[in-house]
């Protein structure tokens, strides 16, 4: 019976027990009385002009008198459909460039609450004859500060009885917790690892990422080498492009040197506006110049397209916004 129930939820995306017609009526009635599949409540759904969808979900929690909220994003790109999942209610890291850290940190999501974000998007895509193809743990929160729940969710999304998303299409991003990078390496799981670098210089990282004061860049890079040696999987260095801060020729040379040392790819992310902030988005010419420098230095470099900026769903823009209203 468990296999039948899992098939209804993950393969057929049916979340109402009475619709699970191959289960006995008595069992359906019992399940309906004792449990619920989707525990959250969708508060707001907004769709960008480019097709990106952002959902605000509210979850009741035993540890809080009021519900807690989290934003999650679906990014469609031709035949590729990526869910950007959140792992925490807010974020305790308080990075200067990120909207999530501006709000209160209210704790960790459970594995089921993380998976539910993907299930909601899969249900939506199934109605259009499509399916979720990729998952990135890059929404609200630091996944490695909620390690157990994040890994459990990733395993469920990958499982043959789950959403059956290839492990090579699941990416876990971290701001850089060396011990946890090593722990993930020891799990010997084929998930992708992305490290939020944002500057190749330790002192400059500390200016925008308070966590950098606790974890020196050298220790993060050593952990990245360990990850590659244990898994054979290349790490991706995520690099937020901030004009006047990290886009000089010296930045490019240093970044290329670090990437070569740990055999990493570089994923460039044009900064998306966050209010309030003194940073600005890079101009197309600034992006092209920096990309060309890295490629001339022999680094495998990609630029992430900014999606969903008009609904504040782009990288770094997620936050808890109960009073947020759809734009006309």
C-alpha positions as a LaTeX table, in Angstrom:
\begin{tabular}{lrrr}
\hline
Residue & $x$ (\AA) & $y$ (\AA) & $z$ (\AA) \\
\hline
Unk1 & 0.00 & 0.00 & 0.00 \\
Unk2 & 2.87 & 2.37 & 0.78 \\
Unk3 & 4.21 & 2.00 & $-2.77$ \\
Unk4 & 0.77 & 2.80 & $-4.17$ \\
Unk5 & 0.49 & 5.88 & $-1.99$ \\
Unk6 & 3.96 & 7.10 & $-2.99$ \\
Unk7 & 3.11 & 6.61 & $-6.68$ \\
Unk8 & $-0.02$ & 8.73 & $-6.34$ \\
Unk9 & 1.92 & 11.55 & $-4.68$ \\
Unk10 & 5.18 & 11.59 & $-6.64$ \\
Unk11 & 4.31 & 10.15 & $-10.05$ \\
Unk12 & 0.67 & 11.17 & $-10.46$ \\
Unk13 & 0.88 & 14.29 & $-8.26$ \\
Unk14 & $-2.44$ & 13.54 & $-6.60$ \\
Unk15 & $-2.67$ & 14.98 & $-3.10$ \\
Unk16 & $-6.28$ & 14.13 & $-2.16$ \\
Unk17 & $-6.71$ & 10.67 & $-0.62$ \\
Unk18 & $-10.22$ & 10.15 & $-2.01$ \\
Unk19 & $-8.81$ & 10.45 & $-5.53$ \\
Unk20 & $-6.43$ & 7.52 & $-4.95$ \\
Unk21 & $-8.86$ & 5.04 & $-6.42$ \\
Unk22 & $-6.79$ & 1.86 & $-6.12$ \\
Unk23 & $-6.66$ & 2.21 & $-2.33$ \\
Unk24 & $-9.50$ & 0.66 & $-0.28$ \\
Unk25 & $-12.23$ & 3.15 & 0.64 \\
Unk26 & $-11.74$ & 2.43 & 4.34 \\
Unk27 & $-8.01$ & 3.18 & 4.11 \\
Unk28 & $-8.65$ & 6.38 & 2.17 \\
Unk29 & $-11.06$ & 7.50 & 4.87 \\
Unk30 & $-8.54$ & 6.71 & 7.60 \\
Unk31 & $-5.72$ & 8.55 & 5.81 \\
Unk32 & $-7.94$ & 11.57 & 5.29 \\
Unk33 & $-8.66$ & 11.72 & 9.01 \\
Unk34 & $-5.10$ & 11.20 & 10.20 \\
Unk35 & $-2.77$ & 12.98 & 7.79 \\
Unk36 & $-2.36$ & 15.57 & 5.07 \\
Unk37 & 0.08 & 15.59 & 2.15 \\
Unk38 & 0.54 & 19.31 & 1.57 \\
Unk39 & 0.98 & 20.94 & 4.97 \\
Unk40 & 1.50 & 24.49 & 3.72 \\
Unk41 & $-0.92$ & 27.08 & 2.43 \\
Unk42 & $-0.20$ & 29.04 & $-0.74$ \\
Unk43 & $-0.58$ & 32.72 & 0.09 \\
Unk44 & 0.60 & 34.42 & $-3.09$ \\
Unk45 & 1.54 & 33.20 & $-6.56$ \\
Unk46 & 3.10 & 35.62 & $-9.02$ \\
Unk47 & 4.25 & 35.07 & $-12.59$ \\
Unk48 & 6.97 & 37.10 & $-14.26$ \\
Unk49 & 6.88 & 38.34 & $-17.83$ \\
Unk50 & 9.59 & 35.77 & $-18.60$ \\
Unk51 & 7.49 & 32.89 & $-17.19$ \\
Unk52 & 9.23 & 32.61 & $-13.82$ \\
Unk53 & 6.81 & 31.76 & $-11.00$ \\
Unk54 & 7.22 & 32.71 & $-7.35$ \\
Unk55 & 5.09 & 31.25 & $-4.56$ \\
Unk56 & 4.79 & 32.42 & $-0.97$ \\
Unk57 & 3.89 & 29.44 & 1.23 \\
Unk58 & 2.77 & 29.62 & 4.84 \\
Unk59 & 3.48 & 26.73 & 7.23 \\
Unk60 & 2.06 & 26.13 & 10.70 \\
Unk61 & 4.80 & 25.12 & 13.15 \\
Unk62 & 4.63 & 23.65 & 16.66 \\
Unk63 & 7.42 & 25.93 & 17.85 \\
Unk64 & 5.78 & 29.23 & 16.85 \\
Unk65 & 2.38 & 30.77 & 17.71 \\
Unk66 & 2.04 & 32.25 & 14.22 \\
Unk67 & 2.64 & 30.61 & 10.81 \\
Unk68 & 6.01 & 31.03 & 9.13 \\
Unk69 & 6.45 & 31.90 & 5.49 \\
Unk70 & 8.88 & 31.00 & 2.75 \\
Unk71 & 9.27 & 31.93 & $-0.92$ \\
Unk72 & 10.14 & 29.42 & $-3.62$ \\
Unk73 & 10.67 & 29.86 & $-7.36$ \\
Unk74 & 10.12 & 27.92 & $-10.60$ \\
Unk75 & 12.38 & 28.93 & $-13.49$ \\
Unk76 & 11.27 & 27.70 & $-16.92$ \\
Unk77 & 13.81 & 27.73 & $-19.74$ \\
Unk78 & 12.70 & 25.97 & $-22.93$ \\
Unk79 & 12.49 & 22.27 & $-21.98$ \\
Unk80 & 14.34 & 22.80 & $-18.71$ \\
Unk81 & 12.28 & 23.55 & $-15.60$ \\
Unk82 & 14.24 & 24.37 & $-12.45$ \\
Unk83 & 12.86 & 24.66 & $-8.91$ \\
Unk84 & 14.82 & 26.98 & $-6.63$ \\
Unk85 & 14.02 & 25.63 & $-3.17$ \\
Unk86 & 14.30 & 27.30 & 0.23 \\
Unk87 & 15.68 & 25.46 & 3.25 \\
Unk88 & 15.18 & 28.00 & 6.05 \\
Unk89 & 12.61 & 30.58 & 7.15 \\
Unk90 & 14.83 & 33.57 & 6.49 \\
Unk91 & 18.61 & 33.34 & 6.79 \\
Unk92 & 20.98 & 33.96 & 9.71 \\
Unk93 & 24.02 & 34.79 & 7.55 \\
Unk94 & 23.01 & 38.38 & 6.71 \\
Unk95 & 24.98 & 38.76 & 3.47 \\
Unk96 & 25.03 & 42.40 & 2.33 \\
Unk97 & 23.75 & 41.66 & $-1.17$ \\
Unk98 & 20.79 & 39.41 & $-0.27$ \\
Unk99 & 17.22 & 40.37 & 0.61 \\
Unk100 & 16.58 & 37.20 & 2.62 \\
Unk101 & 18.99 & 38.20 & 5.37 \\
Unk102 & 17.30 & 41.57 & 5.85 \\
Unk103 & 14.30 & 39.88 & 7.46 \\
Unk104 & 14.07 & 37.83 & 10.64 \\
Unk105 & 15.50 & 34.33 & 10.83 \\
Unk106 & 12.79 & 31.97 & 12.09 \\
Unk107 & 14.37 & 28.54 & 11.92 \\
Unk108 & 14.74 & 25.53 & 9.64 \\
Unk109 & 12.26 & 23.92 & 7.28 \\
Unk110 & 11.56 & 20.22 & 7.69 \\
Unk111 & 12.47 & 17.91 & 4.81 \\
Unk112 & 8.80 & 17.50 & 3.92 \\
Unk113 & 8.34 & 21.26 & 3.71 \\
Unk114 & 11.28 & 21.49 & 1.33 \\
Unk115 & 9.94 & 18.66 & $-0.84$ \\
Unk116 & 6.49 & 20.25 & $-0.84$ \\
Unk117 & 7.86 & 23.25 & $-2.73$ \\
Unk118 & 8.97 & 20.93 & $-5.55$ \\
Unk119 & 5.68 & 18.99 & $-5.46$ \\
Unk120 & 3.67 & 22.16 & $-5.97$ \\
Unk121 & 5.71 & 23.06 & $-9.03$ \\
Unk122 & 5.58 & 19.52 & $-10.41$ \\
Unk123 & 1.77 & 19.54 & $-10.08$ \\
Unk124 & 1.64 & 22.83 & $-12.01$ \\
Unk125 & 3.96 & 21.53 & $-14.75$ \\
Unk126 & 2.12 & 18.21 & $-15.07$ \\
Unk127 & $-1.07$ & 20.08 & $-15.94$ \\
Unk128 & 0.87 & 21.58 & $-18.88$ \\
Unk129 & 2.31 & 18.25 & $-19.99$ \\
Unk130 & 5.74 & 19.11 & $-18.59$ \\
Unk131 & 7.83 & 18.00 & $-15.61$ \\
Unk132 & 10.36 & 19.34 & $-13.17$ \\
Unk133 & 13.83 & 18.61 & $-14.55$ \\
Unk134 & 16.28 & 20.38 & $-12.20$ \\
Unk135 & 16.45 & 21.41 & $-8.56$ \\
Unk136 & 18.75 & 23.96 & $-6.95$ \\
Unk137 & 18.90 & 24.53 & $-3.21$ \\
Unk138 & 19.52 & 28.24 & $-3.65$ \\
Unk139 & 16.38 & 29.83 & $-2.21$ \\
Unk140 & 15.99 & 31.30 & 1.26 \\
Unk141 & 18.50 & 30.10 & 3.85 \\
Unk142 & 21.86 & 28.33 & 4.04 \\
Unk143 & 21.29 & 24.65 & 3.15 \\
Unk144 & 24.29 & 23.46 & 5.16 \\
Unk145 & 22.85 & 25.01 & 8.34 \\
Unk146 & 19.90 & 22.64 & 7.80 \\
Unk147 & 22.00 & 19.76 & 6.54 \\
Unk148 & 19.94 & 16.73 & 7.57 \\
Unk149 & 16.66 & 18.06 & 6.18 \\
Unk150 & 18.32 & 19.31 & 2.98 \\
Unk151 & 19.98 & 15.96 & 2.28 \\
Unk152 & 16.81 & 14.05 & 3.11 \\
Unk153 & 14.83 & 16.26 & 0.71 \\
Unk154 & 17.46 & 15.83 & $-2.03$ \\
Unk155 & 17.34 & 12.06 & $-1.63$ \\
Unk156 & 13.53 & 12.05 & $-1.87$ \\
Unk157 & 13.59 & 14.19 & $-5.01$ \\
Unk158 & 16.14 & 11.81 & $-6.53$ \\
Unk159 & 14.59 & 8.52 & $-5.37$ \\
Unk160 & 13.04 & 6.03 & $-7.79$ \\
Unk161 & 9.87 & 6.23 & $-5.67$ \\
Unk162 & 10.16 & 10.04 & $-5.42$ \\
Unk163 & 10.26 & 12.68 & $-8.14$ \\
Unk164 & 13.00 & 10.76 & $-9.99$ \\
Unk165 & 15.14 & 13.82 & $-10.67$ \\
Unk166 & 18.66 & 12.81 & $-11.66$ \\
Unk167 & 21.24 & 13.48 & $-8.93$ \\
Unk168 & 23.34 & 15.28 & $-11.54$ \\
Unk169 & 20.47 & 17.73 & $-11.95$ \\
Unk170 & 20.32 & 18.54 & $-8.24$ \\
Unk171 & 22.63 & 21.30 & $-6.96$ \\
Unk172 & 23.23 & 22.25 & $-3.34$ \\
Unk173 & 24.67 & 25.71 & $-2.79$ \\
Unk174 & 26.56 & 26.89 & 0.28 \\
Unk175 & 28.11 & 30.15 & 1.44 \\
Unk176 & 31.10 & 28.09 & 2.56 \\
Unk177 & 31.05 & 25.82 & 5.60 \\
Unk178 & 34.24 & 23.73 & 5.23 \\
Unk179 & 33.33 & 20.97 & 7.69 \\
Unk180 & 29.97 & 20.42 & 6.03 \\
Unk181 & 31.50 & 20.41 & 2.54 \\
Unk182 & 33.74 & 17.59 & 3.74 \\
Unk183 & 30.78 & 15.84 & 5.32 \\
Unk184 & 28.89 & 15.96 & 2.03 \\
Unk185 & 31.96 & 14.61 & 0.23 \\
Unk186 & 32.04 & 11.65 & 2.61 \\
Unk187 & 28.39 & 10.86 & 1.79 \\
Unk188 & 29.60 & 9.92 & $-1.71$ \\
Unk189 & 26.42 & 11.26 & $-3.30$ \\
Unk190 & 26.54 & 12.48 & $-6.92$ \\
Unk191 & 24.80 & 15.80 & $-6.24$ \\
Unk192 & 26.37 & 19.00 & $-7.56$ \\
Unk193 & 28.04 & 21.39 & $-5.13$ \\
Unk194 & 28.13 & 25.15 & $-5.64$ \\
Unk195 & 30.09 & 27.51 & $-3.39$ \\
Unk196 & 29.10 & 31.17 & $-3.12$ \\
Unk197 & 32.45 & 32.91 & $-3.51$ \\
Unk198 & 31.61 & 36.46 & $-4.66$ \\
Unk199 & 35.19 & 37.66 & $-4.18$ \\
Unk200 & 38.53 & 35.87 & $-4.55$ \\
Unk201 & 39.97 & 37.96 & $-1.70$ \\
Unk202 & 39.41 & 37.03 & 1.95 \\
Unk203 & 39.16 & 40.63 & 3.21 \\
Unk204 & 36.65 & 41.63 & 0.54 \\
Unk205 & 34.53 & 38.54 & 1.20 \\
Unk206 & 34.33 & 39.62 & 4.84 \\
Unk207 & 32.92 & 42.99 & 3.74 \\
Unk208 & 29.80 & 41.42 & 2.20 \\
Unk209 & 29.61 & 37.99 & 3.88 \\
Unk210 & 29.87 & 37.99 & 7.69 \\
Unk211 & 30.37 & 34.21 & 7.63 \\
Unk212 & 33.76 & 34.77 & 5.96 \\
Unk213 & 35.16 & 36.08 & 9.24 \\
Unk214 & 34.61 & 32.63 & 10.76 \\
Unk215 & 35.66 & 30.52 & 7.77 \\
Unk216 & 38.76 & 31.76 & 5.89 \\
Unk217 & 38.76 & 31.34 & 2.14 \\
Unk218 & 41.74 & 28.98 & 2.33 \\
Unk219 & 39.78 & 26.50 & 4.47 \\
Unk220 & 36.83 & 26.60 & 2.06 \\
Unk221 & 39.08 & 25.96 & $-0.95$ \\
Unk222 & 40.81 & 23.08 & 0.84 \\
Unk223 & 37.38 & 21.55 & 1.50 \\
Unk224 & 36.47 & 22.03 & $-2.17$ \\
Unk225 & 39.60 & 20.12 & $-3.22$ \\
Unk226 & 38.67 & 17.36 & $-0.78$ \\
Unk227 & 35.17 & 17.24 & $-2.30$ \\
Unk228 & 36.58 & 16.85 & $-5.81$ \\
Unk229 & 39.03 & 14.16 & $-4.72$ \\
Unk230 & 36.33 & 12.16 & $-2.92$ \\
Unk231 & 33.55 & 12.48 & $-5.51$ \\
Unk232 & 35.24 & 13.25 & $-8.83$ \\
Unk233 & 32.63 & 16.02 & $-9.23$ \\
Unk234 & 33.82 & 19.49 & $-10.20$ \\
Unk235 & 32.69 & 22.26 & $-7.86$ \\
Unk236 & 31.04 & 25.41 & $-9.21$ \\
Unk237 & 32.14 & 28.78 & $-7.84$ \\
Unk238 & 29.24 & 31.23 & $-7.81$ \\
Unk239 & 30.34 & 34.81 & $-8.31$ \\
Unk240 & 27.97 & 37.74 & $-7.90$ \\
Unk241 & 28.96 & 40.51 & $-10.32$ \\
Unk242 & 29.05 & 43.81 & $-8.41$ \\
Unk243 & 30.46 & 46.82 & $-10.32$ \\
Unk244 & 33.09 & 48.74 & $-8.39$ \\
Unk245 & 33.61 & 45.84 & $-6.01$ \\
Unk246 & 34.72 & 42.63 & $-7.73$ \\
Unk247 & 34.95 & 43.12 & $-11.50$ \\
Unk248 & 38.53 & 44.37 & $-11.99$ \\
Unk249 & 41.29 & 42.67 & $-13.98$ \\
Unk250 & 43.01 & 41.74 & $-10.71$ \\
Unk251 & 39.76 & 40.15 & $-9.49$ \\
Unk252 & 39.54 & 38.12 & $-12.71$ \\
Unk253 & 43.16 & 36.92 & $-12.44$ \\
Unk254 & 42.78 & 35.93 & $-8.79$ \\
Unk255 & 39.45 & 34.20 & $-9.43$ \\
Unk256 & 40.95 & 32.28 & $-12.34$ \\
Unk257 & 43.88 & 31.22 & $-10.17$ \\
Unk258 & 41.55 & 29.87 & $-7.46$ \\
Unk259 & 39.33 & 28.10 & $-9.98$ \\
Unk260 & 42.33 & 26.39 & $-11.60$ \\
Unk261 & 43.68 & 25.34 & $-8.22$ \\
Unk262 & 40.49 & 23.47 & $-7.29$ \\
Unk263 & 39.43 & 22.55 & $-10.85$ \\
Unk264 & 36.19 & 24.51 & $-10.59$ \\
Unk265 & 33.75 & 26.04 & $-13.03$ \\
Unk266 & 32.68 & 29.65 & $-12.54$ \\
Unk267 & 29.04 & 30.71 & $-12.62$ \\
Unk268 & 28.73 & 34.49 & $-12.92$ \\
Unk269 & 25.55 & 36.02 & $-11.49$ \\
Unk270 & 24.76 & 39.65 & $-12.40$ \\
Unk271 & 23.73 & 41.44 & $-9.21$ \\
Unk272 & 19.97 & 41.92 & $-8.89$ \\
Unk273 & 18.72 & 45.08 & $-7.16$ \\
Unk274 & 17.76 & 44.71 & $-3.50$ \\
Unk275 & 16.22 & 47.58 & $-1.55$ \\
Unk276 & 18.02 & 49.05 & 0.33 \\
Unk277 & 21.48 & 48.58 & $-1.17$ \\
Unk278 & 24.36 & 50.72 & $-2.39$ \\
Unk279 & 25.20 & 48.19 & $-5.13$ \\
Unk280 & 24.04 & 48.38 & $-8.74$ \\
Unk281 & 23.55 & 45.82 & $-11.48$ \\
Unk282 & 26.38 & 45.42 & $-14.01$ \\
Unk283 & 25.94 & 46.81 & $-17.50$ \\
Unk284 & 26.10 & 44.39 & $-20.44$ \\
Unk285 & 29.55 & 45.70 & $-21.42$ \\
Unk286 & 30.86 & 45.08 & $-17.89$ \\
Unk287 & 29.54 & 41.53 & $-17.95$ \\
Unk288 & 31.08 & 40.79 & $-21.35$ \\
Unk289 & 34.47 & 42.22 & $-20.36$ \\
Unk290 & 34.71 & 40.09 & $-17.20$ \\
Unk291 & 33.52 & 36.95 & $-18.98$ \\
Unk292 & 36.10 & 37.44 & $-21.72$ \\
Unk293 & 38.90 & 37.91 & $-19.19$ \\
Unk294 & 38.05 & 34.64 & $-17.44$ \\
Unk295 & 37.73 & 32.71 & $-20.69$ \\
Unk296 & 41.04 & 34.12 & $-21.93$ \\
Unk297 & 42.53 & 32.81 & $-18.69$ \\
Unk298 & 41.21 & 29.36 & $-19.53$ \\
Unk299 & 38.30 & 29.16 & $-17.08$ \\
Unk300 & 35.05 & 27.39 & $-17.93$ \\
Unk301 & 32.67 & 30.30 & $-17.36$ \\
Unk302 & 28.90 & 30.67 & $-17.57$ \\
Unk303 & 26.64 & 33.66 & $-16.95$ \\
Unk304 & 23.36 & 33.00 & $-15.18$ \\
Unk305 & 20.48 & 34.77 & $-16.85$ \\
Unk306 & 18.51 & 36.93 & $-14.44$ \\
Unk307 & 14.96 & 35.60 & $-14.37$ \\
Unk308 & 11.94 & 36.94 & $-12.52$ \\
Unk309 & 13.36 & 40.35 & $-11.58$ \\
Unk310 & 10.00 & 42.05 & $-12.15$ \\
Unk311 & 8.44 & 39.93 & $-9.37$ \\
Unk312 & 11.53 & 39.96 & $-7.10$ \\
Unk313 & 12.17 & 36.27 & $-7.78$ \\
Unk314 & 15.73 & 36.61 & $-9.08$ \\
Unk315 & 18.86 & 35.49 & $-7.24$ \\
Unk316 & 19.20 & 37.34 & $-3.93$ \\
Unk317 & 15.71 & 38.85 & $-3.99$ \\
Unk318 & 13.69 & 36.31 & $-1.98$ \\
Unk319 & 12.28 & 37.32 & 1.38 \\
Unk320 & 9.24 & 36.82 & 3.61 \\
Unk321 & 6.71 & 39.34 & 2.30 \\
Unk322 & 3.23 & 38.74 & 3.70 \\
Unk323 & 2.03 & 42.12 & 2.51 \\
Unk324 & 3.52 & 41.74 & $-0.96$ \\
Unk325 & 0.82 & 42.19 & $-3.59$ \\
Unk326 & 0.82 & 41.25 & $-7.26$ \\
Unk327 & 1.67 & 44.01 & $-9.66$ \\
Unk328 & $-0.89$ & 45.11 & $-12.18$ \\
\hline
\end{tabular}
